Amino acid sequence: MRTKLAVAFIILLALGNLPSGARAEGISVEGAASIVIPRESLEILPHGRTTGSVLENWITPMVFLTRWDQGHGLREIITLGRLNGGIAKTWGSFSFEGNLYLDFTNAVANGDNLLNWFGAGARVLSEYRIASARTVLRLGGSHMPAKITSGLVEFLNRRSPSGSEYLWLDSDGDGLAADPELVLLSTTGGRYHFKAENLKRPFQDAVFLGFEKKIGRNYAFLLQGSHRVFSRYFVVDYGSYGGYYSQDNGNQIYNKPLGEDAYYLANYAGPRGSASEIDIQFRTEWERIFLNLMFSASYFRGFAPIGNGPDYNDYAAISEETASPNSRINAVGRFDSDRAYKANILIGYRIREDLSLGSTLKYRDGEPSSQFRIYQTHQGAYNIPVTVMDAARGEQREGGIRYTFSWNLDLRLCYTPRRWDRKTSLVLDVYNVIGSATELLESNRVEDKRFALEAIPPRMLKLGLECNF
């Protein structure tokens, strides 16, 4: 077993600004919307700001406030255990390896037993060698339980931060959010989170087929395809739907009642998510030079809640957004966070016996983005705007845009002195040498306007000491 101990001193050289956000104590302004008619003049901007031409039928500006209880006693403990047993056998040119896993997970928060799961998983791999092992065919598969994350435990922790969302109508114009001007729209946070009956652990099934061909003494070509299926992944649901539906632009829009909400963690009962990938590699290694060229194409499909961002487009993300039926309209499709094409070039050069230089050049394609429409819903006597996907997730429609592609170049210089018995190295990493700060995710809810939501970090230096035992 090999353990690495790294002590890193990080120096950030920020040459550009990145999108950032912060949450304030007490009352925080979540968003604002000034409604004008006709709808075409409405323009939703990041952070809830809104602009629009005041033409006619002006409605009093609405501001949404959330009062937070920051929570208390947030003591969460996750216990993980896994037993692994396997067999391996070789018959001439054919070999087989199989592993069986018994998995135990327990999660406790503030003395409350939240999860207590046993699970079993399996992995198999078979290889067939042709022509003195210069050509290898691989076939494998797995059935594994999903990992239990701290985000899942935090969601189920009833003492995690909670809040109440209000509609504030500043009728007297004094700019103070007094109680008579606040209307309770909904509630949020751990106090209102529950676990659905018969909640089951998600599983991931995978199968892959690979081909490797050695060419001469220094070259190799690899081709591998894989397909994964995600079953029973988590989704958040309302305990009951007390509102009503209205027809708008061909969609059934849900109108939520005012007041407290209850959010139940459940297993998604709709179509299972899936991912298909193909990887192509060409590598060569000489006395001083190492080169690896990799290209991959992927296709992710499944259900994910509304939102352009790293947290909301992951099929495994746990979000209150999924509780609303409006978030499920056209929600099954290609994930926004899926990049269809990727390419990596790894190059290493050994300058001398104790000093080496490596570089990684990465390319990520921009995939089709989801398109959205703003609808009006009715909560009590108030008209509340909601965002609904206007087409199936990730569908490229006429006039639609694609996310920006990105380039990234990283360098590593590694010095391993002979007098340190090759067990200790000094490492200098330089990230994002190009300094592109290219956007990875964007908001495009307004025609002809694009706002960055996630970007490549700026240039960064990391000096580290690596000790191997």
GISUL-V477739 format. One record per residue. N is the residue number from 0. RES is the residue in one letter. PHI is phi in degrees with one decimal (NA if undefined). NEAR is the number of other ideal C-beta (glycine too) atoms within 8 Angstrom. Layout:
# GISUL-V477739
n: {N,N}
res: {RES,RES}
phi: {PHI,PHI}
near: {NEAR,NEAR}
This chain:
# GISUL-V477739
n: {0,1,2,3,4,5,6,7,8,9,10,11,12,13,14,15,16,17,18,19,20,21,22,23,24,25,26,27,28,29,30,31,32,33,34,35,36,37,38,39,40,41,42,43,44,45,46,47,48,49,50,51,52,53,54,55,56,57,58,59,60,61,62,63,64,65,66,67,68,69,70,71,72,73,74,75,76,77,78,79,80,81,82,83,84,85,86,87,88,89,90,91,92,93,94,95,96,97,98,99,100,101,102,103,104,105,106,107,108,109,110,111,112,113,114,115,116,117,118,119,120,121,122,123,124,125,126,127,128,129,130,131,132,133,134,135,136,137,138,139,140,141,142,143,144,145,146,147,148,149,150,151,152,153,154,155,156,157,158,159,160,161,162,163,164,165,166,167,168,169,170,171,172,173,174,175,176,177,178,179,180,181,182,183,184,185,186,187,188,189,190,191,192,193,194,195,196,197,198,199,200,201,202,203,204,205,206,207,208,209,210,211,212,213,214,215,216,217,218,219,220,221,222,223,224,225,226,227,228,229,230,231,232,233,234,235,236,237,238,239,240,241,242,243,244,245,246,247,248,249,250,251,252,253,254,255,256,257,258,259,260,261,262,263,264,265,266,267,268,269,270,271,272,273,274,275,276,277,278,279,280,281,282,283,284,285,286,287,288,289,290,291,292,293,294,295,296,297,298,299,300,301,302,303,304,305,306,307,308,309,310,311,312,313,314,315,316,317,318,319,320,321,322,323,324,325,326,327,328,329,330,331,332,333,334,335,336,337,338,339,340,341,342,343,344,345,346,347,348,349,350,351,352,353,354,355,356,357,358,359,360,361,362,363,364,365,366,367,368,369,370,371,372,373,374,375,376,377,378,379,380,381,382,383,384,385,386,387,388,389,390,391,392,393,394,395,396,397,398,399,400,401,402,403,404,405,406,407,408,409,410,411,412,413,414,415,416,417,418,419,420,421,422,423,424,425,426,427,428,429,430,431,432,433,434,435,436,437,438,439,440,441,442,443,444,445,446,447,448,449,450,451,452,453,454,455,456,457,458,459,460,461,462,463,464,465,466,467,468}
res: {M,R,T,K,L,A,V,A,F,I,I,L,L,A,L,G,N,L,P,S,G,A,R,A,E,G,I,S,V,E,G,A,A,S,I,V,I,P,R,E,S,L,E,I,L,P,H,G,R,T,T,G,S,V,L,E,N,W,I,T,P,M,V,F,L,T,R,W,D,Q,G,H,G,L,R,E,I,I,T,L,G,R,L,N,G,G,I,A,K,T,W,G,S,F,S,F,E,G,N,L,Y,L,D,F,T,N,A,V,A,N,G,D,N,L,L,N,W,F,G,A,G,A,R,V,L,S,E,Y,R,I,A,S,A,R,T,V,L,R,L,G,G,S,H,M,P,A,K,I,T,S,G,L,V,E,F,L,N,R,R,S,P,S,G,S,E,Y,L,W,L,D,S,D,G,D,G,L,A,A,D,P,E,L,V,L,L,S,T,T,G,G,R,Y,H,F,K,A,E,N,L,K,R,P,F,Q,D,A,V,F,L,G,F,E,K,K,I,G,R,N,Y,A,F,L,L,Q,G,S,H,R,V,F,S,R,Y,F,V,V,D,Y,G,S,Y,G,G,Y,Y,S,Q,D,N,G,N,Q,I,Y,N,K,P,L,G,E,D,A,Y,Y,L,A,N,Y,A,G,P,R,G,S,A,S,E,I,D,I,Q,F,R,T,E,W,E,R,I,F,L,N,L,M,F,S,A,S,Y,F,R,G,F,A,P,I,G,N,G,P,D,Y,N,D,Y,A,A,I,S,E,E,T,A,S,P,N,S,R,I,N,A,V,G,R,F,D,S,D,R,A,Y,K,A,N,I,L,I,G,Y,R,I,R,E,D,L,S,L,G,S,T,L,K,Y,R,D,G,E,P,S,S,Q,F,R,I,Y,Q,T,H,Q,G,A,Y,N,I,P,V,T,V,M,D,A,A,R,G,E,Q,R,E,G,G,I,R,Y,T,F,S,W,N,L,D,L,R,L,C,Y,T,P,R,R,W,D,R,K,T,S,L,V,L,D,V,Y,N,V,I,G,S,A,T,E,L,L,E,S,N,R,V,E,D,K,R,F,A,L,E,A,I,P,P,R,M,L,K,L,G,L,E,C,N,F}
phi: {NA,-124.8,-118.4,-111.2,-113.3,-119.8,-111.1,-117.5,-112.3,-104.6,-115.2,-95.2,-112.4,-85.6,-104.9,-162.8,-92.1,-111.6,-60.7,-141.0,-149.8,-147.1,-112.6,-91.5,-74.2,75.2,-102.7,-122.4,-80.6,-86.5,-173.6,-144.2,-145.0,-102.8,-93.7,-126.2,-124.5,-79.0,-63.8,-60.4,-87.0,-84.3,-132.7,-88.4,-111.0,-58.3,64.7,82.6,-70.9,-137.6,-128.7,175.1,-75.6,-84.1,-99.5,-163.8,54.1,-61.7,-106.8,-50.7,-54.5,-111.1,-122.6,-102.2,-115.1,-124.6,-95.3,-106.8,-98.3,-69.0,84.4,-155.5,62.1,-78.9,-104.9,-121.7,-128.1,-114.9,-110.1,-119.7,-143.4,-146.8,-105.2,-128.6,-131.9,-151.9,-132.2,-142.2,-146.2,-126.2,-123.5,63.0,-88.4,-111.4,-133.3,-139.1,-137.6,-134.3,-133.6,-118.2,-117.9,-112.2,-116.3,-126.1,-135.3,-134.5,-128.1,-129.0,-134.2,54.2,85.0,-90.7,-80.4,-86.9,-137.6,-148.3,-119.8,-110.4,-150.9,-127.3,-138.4,-149.0,-134.7,-132.8,-145.7,-126.8,-132.9,-128.8,-100.8,-121.4,56.1,57.2,67.9,-80.0,-126.2,-127.6,-106.2,-125.4,-139.5,-151.9,-164.0,-154.0,-137.7,-131.0,-71.8,-70.4,-72.7,-93.1,-103.8,-65.7,-63.4,-65.0,-66.7,-62.8,-63.0,-82.4,-74.3,-68.3,-100.1,-72.2,-52.1,-130.9,-156.0,-125.4,-97.9,-119.0,-97.4,-106.5,-109.3,-77.5,-68.6,-95.5,70.6,-88.3,74.7,-110.2,-83.1,-82.1,-54.6,-62.1,-94.8,-102.5,-116.2,-70.1,-92.6,-162.7,-123.9,-151.4,103.5,-58.7,-60.1,-109.8,-101.2,-138.5,-105.3,-67.9,-65.7,58.9,-66.3,-117.5,-78.1,-66.2,-130.5,-128.1,-107.3,-142.0,-140.1,-143.4,-130.7,-130.6,-139.7,-132.3,-130.3,-88.2,-119.4,66.4,-89.4,-123.1,-124.9,-150.6,-122.5,-128.0,-138.1,-142.6,-122.0,-143.9,-141.1,-121.6,-126.8,-105.3,-117.4,59.5,-70.1,-76.1,-146.8,-99.7,-136.2,-70.0,-65.1,-154.1,-105.8,-95.2,-88.0,-145.4,-107.9,-132.2,-90.6,-149.9,54.7,84.2,-109.7,-87.1,-95.5,-86.0,-107.2,-82.9,-73.4,-74.3,111.5,-68.5,-118.4,-124.5,-114.6,-110.1,-81.4,-136.9,-91.1,-67.4,-97.3,-85.6,-59.5,-71.9,-78.6,-150.1,-144.4,-117.4,-139.4,-132.3,-123.0,-124.2,-132.1,-133.2,-135.2,-146.3,-143.5,-114.1,-62.4,-119.4,-120.8,-126.6,-136.3,-137.1,-106.4,-130.5,-134.1,-139.2,-127.5,-137.5,-144.5,-101.7,-143.1,170.1,-103.2,-147.1,-67.8,-64.1,137.0,-102.2,176.9,-65.9,-85.3,-97.3,-104.0,-81.2,-61.2,-92.2,-68.1,-107.5,-141.8,-63.7,-56.7,-72.0,-68.2,-76.6,-58.4,-66.8,-75.0,-99.2,-70.3,57.3,-84.4,-93.6,171.4,-82.6,-65.6,-63.6,-81.2,-84.5,-101.9,-63.1,-129.3,-137.6,-143.6,-127.9,-124.3,-107.0,-130.8,-126.3,-136.8,-89.4,-66.2,-150.6,-61.1,-109.4,-137.7,-137.0,-127.5,-130.5,-141.8,-131.3,-109.8,-119.5,-127.5,-125.9,-76.0,-96.1,-97.4,-58.7,-100.5,-74.7,-115.1,-127.4,-137.5,-94.6,-115.4,-99.9,-113.2,-116.2,-117.0,64.6,-95.8,-113.9,-95.2,-115.0,-74.6,-130.5,-101.1,-130.1,-67.5,-86.4,-148.9,-55.3,-52.6,76.8,-74.5,-85.2,-101.7,-59.6,86.4,-74.8,-114.4,-117.2,-65.2,-70.6,-69.9,-139.2,-115.2,-155.9,-128.1,-119.2,-126.2,-139.5,-114.4,-123.5,-119.4,-121.1,-62.9,-65.7,-73.3,-96.4,58.9,61.5,-102.6,-132.6,-134.0,-97.5,-126.5,-118.7,-109.8,-122.6,-99.7,53.7,-59.2,-63.9,66.6,-74.4,49.9,-68.4,-67.4,-95.7,-136.0,-135.1,-99.2,-130.6,-75.6,-114.2,-59.3,67.1,-129.3,-136.0,-121.8,-72.7,-114.7,-146.5,-139.2,-63.6,-59.2,-70.0,-54.8,-143.4,-107.7,-134.8,-106.5,-133.7,-119.5,-111.7,-117.7,-109.7,-119.1}
near: {2,5,6,7,7,9,6,8,7,7,8,6,8,8,7,7,3,9,7,4,4,4,5,6,4,6,9,9,9,8,8,11,11,10,10,13,9,6,6,4,10,10,9,10,10,7,5,11,7,11,6,9,5,5,8,4,6,6,10,7,9,14,10,15,13,12,9,13,9,6,11,5,6,10,6,12,7,10,9,8,7,8,6,7,5,8,6,8,7,7,6,4,7,10,10,11,11,11,10,10,12,9,13,11,14,10,16,11,15,11,4,8,7,10,11,6,11,6,10,9,11,11,11,11,10,11,9,8,11,9,6,4,9,7,11,12,9,13,9,11,10,11,8,11,12,10,4,12,7,7,8,13,15,10,12,14,15,10,11,12,9,13,11,10,13,13,13,12,8,13,6,5,5,5,4,5,9,6,4,4,10,11,10,11,10,11,12,11,13,14,9,12,13,9,7,10,3,4,8,6,10,13,11,13,10,11,8,12,9,13,11,11,10,9,6,5,3,6,10,11,9,13,11,11,11,12,11,10,10,14,9,8,13,11,10,14,10,10,7,5,6,4,8,5,9,9,7,8,5,4,9,8,13,12,11,9,8,9,6,7,10,9,13,12,15,11,11,9,4,5,6,7,12,11,11,10,11,11,12,9,12,10,11,10,7,7,4,5,11,12,11,11,11,11,10,11,9,12,10,12,10,13,11,12,10,11,9,12,9,9,8,13,13,10,11,10,11,9,10,7,11,11,10,11,9,12,11,8,10,10,12,10,11,12,14,14,9,11,10,8,10,12,10,11,11,12,11,11,10,10,6,5,5,7,11,9,11,12,12,10,10,12,11,11,9,9,12,9,13,12,11,10,9,12,13,9,14,10,11,7,3,9,8,11,11,11,11,14,14,7,9,8,14,13,12,6,7,3,3,10,6,9,12,8,9,13,10,13,11,12,10,11,9,12,9,11,7,7,4,8,5,5,7,11,8,11,14,11,11,10,10,14,9,7,9,9,11,11,13,10,13,12,8,11,7,8,3,3,7,8,9,9,11,9,10,10,7,13,11,13,11,12,9,12,10,11,9,8,6}
